[in-house]
Amino acid sequence: MPTTTRQRDNVTVVDAPATLDFNASKDFAAVTDNEFVNGATKFIINLASTQLIDSSGVGSMVKLYKNVRSCRGNLVLVGVHGQVKAILRLLRMDRTFTYYDSEDAAVAALS
């Protein structure tokens, strides 16, 4: 499953693939960079379908986070679970990223 994006109330929702590893992170970065270059500054990364993430996937999310924050934008995560949650906690990224239980709650927070 490739990375896809959609719009909800002026927020860009990024549906991450089932595996966000070295190969998939290239597509993830290309898709999210395109959205950012085209003016998006509010992002939700939906990780509900993501079962596996590696350092490349985390790096792609951190890169987007830094770009968005440099423009006074915001990026949050939804659907964080299982191995993804464990890796983000291990890397202490749970202190960097804000998590929401639902996409609706994240959209409300960013709108």
C-alpha positions as CSV (number, residue, x, y, z in Angstrom):
1,M,0.0,0.0,0.0
2,P,1.5,3.3,-1.0
3,T,1.4,6.5,1.0
4,T,-1.7,8.5,0.3
5,T,-3.0,11.9,1.3
6,R,-6.4,13.5,1.7
7,Q,-7.8,16.8,3.0
8,R,-10.1,17.3,6.0
9,D,-10.9,20.9,7.1
10,N,-7.7,22.3,5.7
11,V,-5.6,19.6,7.4
12,T,-3.6,17.2,5.3
13,V,-4.1,13.6,6.4
14,V,-1.3,11.2,5.5
15,D,-2.3,7.6,5.4
16,A,1.0,5.7,6.0
17,P,1.6,2.3,4.5
18,A,1.5,-1.0,6.4
19,T,5.3,-1.1,6.4
20,L,7.2,2.2,6.8
21,D,10.7,0.9,6.1
22,F,13.7,2.0,4.0
23,N,11.9,1.4,0.7
24,A,8.5,2.8,1.7
25,S,10.0,5.8,3.4
26,K,11.2,7.1,0.1
27,D,7.6,7.2,-1.2
28,F,6.4,8.6,2.1
29,A,9.0,11.4,2.0
30,A,8.2,12.2,-1.7
31,V,4.4,12.4,-1.0
32,T,4.7,14.5,2.1
33,D,7.4,16.8,0.7
34,N,5.1,17.5,-2.2
35,E,2.2,18.4,0.1
36,F,4.6,20.7,2.1
37,V,6.0,22.4,-0.9
38,N,2.4,23.0,-2.1
39,G,1.7,24.9,1.1
40,A,0.4,22.4,3.6
41,T,1.3,23.2,7.2
42,K,-1.1,21.1,9.2
43,F,-0.5,17.4,9.1
44,I,-2.0,14.3,10.6
45,I,0.0,11.1,10.1
46,N,-2.4,8.2,10.3
47,L,-0.5,5.1,11.4
48,A,-3.5,2.9,12.0
49,S,-2.6,0.6,9.1
50,T,1.2,0.6,9.9
51,Q,2.4,-2.6,11.4
52,L,6.2,-2.0,11.1
53,I,8.4,1.0,11.2
54,D,12.2,1.3,11.1
55,S,14.7,4.1,11.5
56,S,14.1,5.3,7.9
57,G,10.4,5.6,8.5
58,V,11.0,7.5,11.8
59,G,13.5,9.7,10.0
60,S,11.0,10.6,7.3
61,M,8.5,11.6,9.9
62,V,11.0,13.7,11.8
63,K,12.1,15.4,8.6
64,L,8.5,16.4,7.9
65,Y,8.0,17.5,11.5
66,K,11.0,19.8,11.3
67,N,9.9,21.3,8.0
68,V,6.4,21.9,9.3
69,R,7.5,23.4,12.6
70,S,9.9,25.8,10.8
71,C,6.8,27.3,9.1
72,R,4.9,27.4,12.4
73,G,2.7,24.5,11.4
74,N,1.8,21.4,13.3
75,L,2.0,17.7,12.8
76,V,0.3,15.1,15.0
77,L,-0.1,11.3,14.9
78,V,-3.1,9.0,15.1
79,G,-3.5,5.3,15.2
80,V,-0.2,4.7,17.0
81,H,-0.1,1.1,18.2
82,G,1.9,-2.1,18.5
83,Q,5.5,-2.1,17.2
84,V,5.2,1.4,15.9
85,K,4.3,2.7,19.4
86,A,7.1,0.6,21.0
87,I,9.7,2.0,18.5
88,L,8.6,5.6,19.0
89,R,8.7,5.2,22.8
90,L,12.1,3.6,22.6
91,L,13.4,6.5,20.6
92,R,11.6,8.9,22.9
93,M,9.7,10.3,19.9
94,D,6.6,10.1,22.1
95,R,8.0,13.3,23.7
96,T,8.2,15.0,20.3
97,F,5.0,13.9,18.6
98,T,1.5,14.5,19.9
99,Y,-0.8,11.5,19.7
100,Y,-4.5,11.5,19.3
101,D,-6.9,8.5,19.7
102,S,-8.9,9.4,16.6
103,E,-8.6,11.3,13.4
104,D,-11.7,13.4,14.4
105,A,-10.0,14.5,17.6
106,A,-6.8,15.4,15.7
107,V,-8.6,17.4,13.1
108,A,-10.5,19.3,15.8
109,A,-7.2,20.1,17.5
110,L,-5.6,21.4,14.4
111,S,-8.6,23.3,13.0
